[in-house]
Amino acid sequence: MPMKNSSKPEVLIVGAGPTGMVTAIELRRRGIDCRIVERRSGHGITSRAITVHARTMEILDDMGLAPRFLQGGVLNEGYIFNFRDSDLKPRLDYTRLPTRYPFVCMFNQNETEKILRDHLELNLGLAIEWETELTDISEDPAGNLSVTLQHATGDSVSDECIHPQWVVACDGLHSPTRECLGIKYSGVEYEGLVMQMIDARLENFEGADNLLHYYISKDTFLMIGKLAGPNHRVLVSAQGDPEEIAKSDLITPIVGDDLPEVGIGEPEWKTTWEIWIRKAEQYRKGHVFLCGESGHIHSVAGGQGWNVCMQDAYNLGWKLALVVQGKAQESLLETYEIEREPVSEQVIEGSSAIHEIILAHGGGLEDRMALTQTDGWNDNAVARVSGLSYNYRGAIVLPDGCNTEVEPAIGERVPDVVISAHVRLHQLFAHTRFTLLAILDETEGEQLEAATAVYGLLERHYPGIIRTELIAPAVPYPWPGLLPIEDPRALVAKSLNASAGGELIMVRPDGYIGCRTGLASFAVLDEFLQSILIKD
């Protein structure tokens, strides 16, 4: 049943693009009272962003939505770089990624929004309030918010004042929320660098559908990628006056220079824009958060934009829900900026590195080609662009006694492991709680006794917040919790480098390791949990 609009929602989400909808989904999955408003009159109808990377696919999998993308998208194995007048054709190969999704899923933004909107409205009962714009926001010294929403209905306009506990601004590059708060949004320009893009049918294009094709000259760039259906995405860039370029056709001459045999059909849509690097000076002010492009924007190189924005929302959603529910310390919310701001810097750095190869117009091709031949170029670039390498190492405050000298480290994404024909590790995290992995290398005796004691303490002091998964060589008996995961080949222990004698690994709701400690060191784990959660 759809939620009724409250004048005192627990959370107001401003902006109903992918970032806003992922924020809303993560909150509604956890039962939070939300409103989501959007100044547009309705959903988008153009493809816009198209690259869904591996880490985002894992997030969509957690929400139960990944099959829709697999069924409707074009699964792309990587990028091939074609340099003008050169036989060098380096590739970025995604097929080696350590994930269930070793590819780039080409999926139109309007279709992505449709899937997210359907899930949010029909499955989670939250309707988007269209033609509704935040026009003012203030917070008193006690932390009470007042927000003015302007509703447009036909020819009439009306204002509504509401008092949410929290606001998440997902309202984009020109965020009215950020501007109302007076948060600076600064950066640098790629001066005179203009992008032009169409979706159209191509004739005589022989490039493989499972690759993104880059064509690079000294002064221009062309990208062609297959979309679901009959169209290709064609993207070009060049230096020039943005206003003049917006009036002209860059695409036909650039395609003609690189691929003279290719014919371009009537575009289904066309857009022209400039590239910026921008970042907000802070991601939070009082009870208001900036999420996605309201907090940062960077080069389109690598197609990370909306991926990192949705990942912002995935990081914030579970934290905000726990605080609203009274299950976590409010200080947990400070970790949103602590964790995501460095990631935005890494994204800017990573996209800029690809930018220097494909979009450094005027720069010599020899130098740009040389960048693709450096040691580890493929693996480093793909790990970054896919989102799998971004992590929170060093950002999580830990008590003494944690296992910090082991990989994967605290703050890193838990790798997926195929445990059996029926179970893989990431499936154990497909819920809204923390997951404690109690990994045993013996099925009976002291290890089982210690794990059983830990299970009991967690159920008593953190009810409904943590799910314990016992992973052992065989199914032990008795065990009071969920049916244990039988792992006779110790695949999970090997993948996670679990300590001999058993280890406790606390996995956060977003799939990153929060704490690691010995099986007999519950006091260390409890100290970590008390730093973020409220103990009964």
Buried (B, 14 or more C-beta within 10 A) or exposed (E): EEBEBBEEBBBBBBBBBBBBBBBBBBBBBBEBBBBBBBBBEEBBEEBBBBBBBBBBBBBBBBBEBBEBBBEBBBBBBBBBBBBEEEEEEBBBBBEEBBBBBBBBBBBBBBBBBBBBBEBBBEBBEBBBBBBBBBEBBEBEEEEEBEBBBBBBEEEEEEEBEBEBBBBBBBBBEEBBBBBBBEBEBEEEEBEEBBBBBBBBBBEEBEBEEBBBBBBBBBBBBBBBBBBBBEBBBBBBBBBBEEEEBBEEBBBEEBBEBBBEEBEBBEBBEBBBEBBBBBBBEBBBBBBBBBBBBBBBBBBBBBBBBBBBBBBBBBBBBBBBBBBBBEBBBEEBBEBBBBBBBBBBEBBBEBBBBBBBBBBBBEEEBEEBBEBBEEEEBBBBBBBBBBBBBBBBBEBBEBBEBBBEEBEBBBBBBBBBBEBEEEBBBBBBBEEBBBBBBBBBBBBEEEBBEBBBEBBEEBBEBBEEBBBBBBBBBEEBEEBEBEEBBBBEEBBBBEBBBBBEBBBBBBBBBBBBBBBBBBBBBBEBBBBBBBBBBBEE
